[in-house]
């Protein structure tokens, strides 16, 4: 018994002391590339610095980050959103910034030639322990010469020394090295893109088994043709229900009202079935589209229930793979594979409150009538049946009618489950 007691004490002591020693985690800085894609009209890329506190700390007195950028994209610092004494809440430090309460934010973006850019955040007085949290530290914008690499390094700064997080009782451990590479990213040129946008993948049990997924297109060339062979599968057993695209007989269907990208196109062809071995096929032709971004089509699927919804492309026996053609007839590069998965989403079930028996998104006297019709007139069964069990006693009876009437008209309690 004594041995077991000592073992429990030892385990409890380890749980208490190891977090304090930083045994499992340390406070972290991280570089987050927000936008590293450039175009002929915009050579600005953005990289943010985030800070993550993984243990409760006393008042933080300051952060110091000596940092510089290099790479084949030839980065030149353009703008740093950090602010200073005259701007207590600059854009980079609006919530959810972790250091929005700090009173000084100093940036020396150049310093002596041998020194990197220096960020210093100084926090004076006030505030108690900071709980574990993550937040934005600063936003950096660089002008770059073109596609290539963007590499960030830390170095000893002649004034402030290495990267430092200073707490109320001295230095706080962090994950960045005093000197060395801390992040390397690829700066890419623009490319034409398709993207799948899940609009509504939540279903109501017994009410609505339809989910919606859109296709958006982002073009950087003047286009005249889009071809998308696509099919869906997954544990939710999707079956194509409606596609809002239109054809020659319907030049302006709902999916192509503004801000649709292809509203001006003269043909939109959809073959939702094709040969049994082929996927659904979308074709838009005979258009003249400048560089733009917008909606391509809206797809609605009937599904069996919660689960997964996976979209794949495949070689179509008639037209080949996914492609875009420029106005001059040449093939434009795009980001979708000729064959393979292009999107996988989770279909979830909406939990309906008890009492919404007819599944019309609201609880009112119509639900009372629905239960009465079910109980006494052979009306349809609530689907699911639990929706009619308003008082949550495990059965649907006249007591549920009384309970719902009291709730609706006599300020009675809401359904308890």
Secondary structure, 3 states (H helix, E strand, C coil): CHHHHHHHHHHHHHHHHHHHCCCCCCEEEEEEEEECEEECCECEEEEEEEEEECCCECCEEEEEEEEEEECCCCCEEEEEECCCCCCCCCHHHCCCCCCCCCCEEEEECCCCCCCCEEEEEECCCCCCCECCEEEEEEEEEEECCCCEEEEEEECCECCCECCEEEECCEECCECCCCCEEEEEEEEEECCEEEEEEEEECEEECCCECEEEEEEEEECCCCEEEEEEEEEEECCCCCEEEEEECCCCCCCCCHHHCCCECCCCCCEEEEECCCCCCCCEEEEEECCCECCCEEEEEEEEEECCCCEEEEEEECCECCCECCEEEECCCCEECECCCCCEEEEEEEEEEECCCCCCCCCCCCCCHHHHHHHHHHHHCCCCCCCCHHHHCCCCCCCCCHHHHHHHHHHHHCCCCCCCC
